[in-house]
Amino acid sequence: MPNLFLEIALIVASMLVSVGAVVVGVFVSREWSQGAVAFTLGAVVLLNGAASVVQVVKVRREYTRENEILARKAKLVKLLGEELDKASNIEYRLETLMTRNAMTQEALDGFVIEIESFRTRVGNELERVLPGTYAARVLLSARGAFPGLGIGIRPGFYQYTHVRECRLALTTILAAVDSFARLATEVSH
């Protein structure tokens, strides 16, 4: 908060003037003129009013910020849920062809294009919705696995593990949705 010092100074000054006004008022109110008492009372009201306005503005700003975060979280949860379903669908279709030994080169090529299109589209959307948070990088860093030598691999194994890792990355982002939404709000302001 750039105005934190000013806000604290205003509140402290307001408190000191209020306390001082009460103490002085009790001891010398009969000796002061009505103008001096009115001036002191006016200063107390003015400083307390200014401190109250600062607090109201601060609370309103925080309320607005929290509502923005909640709205961002709602959009993000919806987006991640939809994209998790799409990744699961790709994974299921890959698994089905792999377990039936029905994977063709044409189907495999289609999955390669589909997975890359999915990653790019979701990565771009995450960068748009969560700027500066590296959420897109979390997704885009997901890669498939290559089995060790000597193990027979079925066609589509890399693509299957790739889409599983993408789904895991989306699940990780979903688990930390509050942190990502708050960080993105801080970065965008």
N, C-alpha and C positions, 0 to 999 in steps of 0.2 A: 504494500500500500504506500503510494508516494506521499500521501498527506497524513500518515499516521502520527508523526511528531506534532503537526499542527492540531490534529484532532485531540491528542492527549493534552497538549498545552491549553487548548480551549476548555476542556473539561476541568483540568486542574485549576485554571484561573477562575472559572465559574464557581467551583467549589470553594476556593479561598475567599472570593468576594462574598459569597453567600454566608460563609461562616463569619467572616469579618463584619458583614452587615448586621448579623444577629448580635454579635458581641458588642459592637459599637452602639448598635441601636438600643440595647438593654441599658448600657451605662450612660449614654449621653443623649438619648432621644429627647429628654426634657431640656437639655441645654442647647441643642441644635435648633436652627430655624426650620420651619416646615419645608423650605426650599432645599436645604441640605439633606434632610431625610428623604424627600422626594427624589432628589438626584441619586442618592445611594440606592434607594429602592429601584429606580429606573435602571441603574447599572447592573444590579442583581438580575432584574428581569431580562435585560438585554443579553447579558452573558449566558444566563440559563437558557434563554430562547435560542441563542446561536448554537449552544451545545446540543440542545434538543433537535434542532434542524439538522445538524451534522449527523447525529445518531439516526434520525429518520431516513436521511439520504443513504447512510451506510446500510441500514437494515433493508431498505428498498432495493439497493444495488445487489446485496447478497441474495435476497429473495428472487430477483430477476435472474441472477447467475445460476442459482440452484434450479430454477424452472428450466433454464436453457440446458443444463446438464441432464435433468430428467428427460427432457424431450429428446436430446441426443442419444441417451441410453435407450429409450424406447425404440427409436429408429434403428439403432445399432443392433439391439437384440432381435428385432424383426429381420433385419438384413442377414445377420449371422445365422439365424434359424433357417431362413430360406436357402442360404448358400450351403449350409450343412446338409440339408435335404438333397440338394443337387449333387453334392459331392458323394453322399451315400448312394444315390441313384447310379452315378457313374461307377462307383466301387462295386455295387451289386451286379451291374451288367457285366463288368470285367470278370468278376468272380464266377458268374454263371458260365461264361464262355470258357474260362480257364478250367473249371472243374469238369466240364463236358468234353475237354480237348477239342473245342470247336473254334478256337481262335484262328482267324485267317489273317493274312498280312493286310488285307483291305480293312478288316475290322480294327486291327491294331493301329494302322495309320489313322483311322478315324478317331480312335481314342487319344492318340498323341495330340491331334489337332484340338479335340474337345477339351482335354485337360489343360493344354496351354492357353486356349481361349478362356476357359474358366478362371485360371490363375490370373491372367492379365486383367480380365474384367473385374474380378473381385479385388485384386490388388489396387486397381485404379479407384474403385469405389471406396475402399478403406482409406486410401490417401486423401480422397475428397472429404469423407466424413470425419476422419481422424487425422487432420494435418499435424505434422511434426511429432507424431507419437511412435513412429516406426512399426505400427500395426501392419501396414502393407508389407514391410520387410520381413516381419515374422512369417507371414503367409508365403511370400515369394522365396524365402530361404528353404522351404520344405522341398525335399528331393526324395526320389525313390531309392530303393536299396538294390544292390547287386549281390546275389548270393556268392558264397565262396567258391573257389575252384573245386571241381569234382562233384558238384551238386548239379543235378539236372534241373534246369529251369524251364518252366513253361512259358511260352510266348505270352507276353502281357504282364509278367511278374513285376518288372520295373514300373510300369504304368499303374499297376494295382497298388504297389507300395507308395508310389508318388501321390496318388489321390488320397490314400489313407493318411499320409503325412500332412497333406493340405487340410484334410478334415480335422486332424489333431491340432494343427495350428489355429484353425478357426475356433475349435473348442477352447483352446488356451486363451484366445482373445475374448471369447464369451465369458470365461471364468473371471477375467480381469476387466470386465466391461466398465465398471465404475471408475477404475483408475484411468483407463484409456479415455473415457468421456471427460473426466475432470482435467486431464492433461491437455487434451485437444482444446478444451474451453480456455485454458490458461494461455495456450500457444496462439489461439485465434484472436485474443484480445490484446 
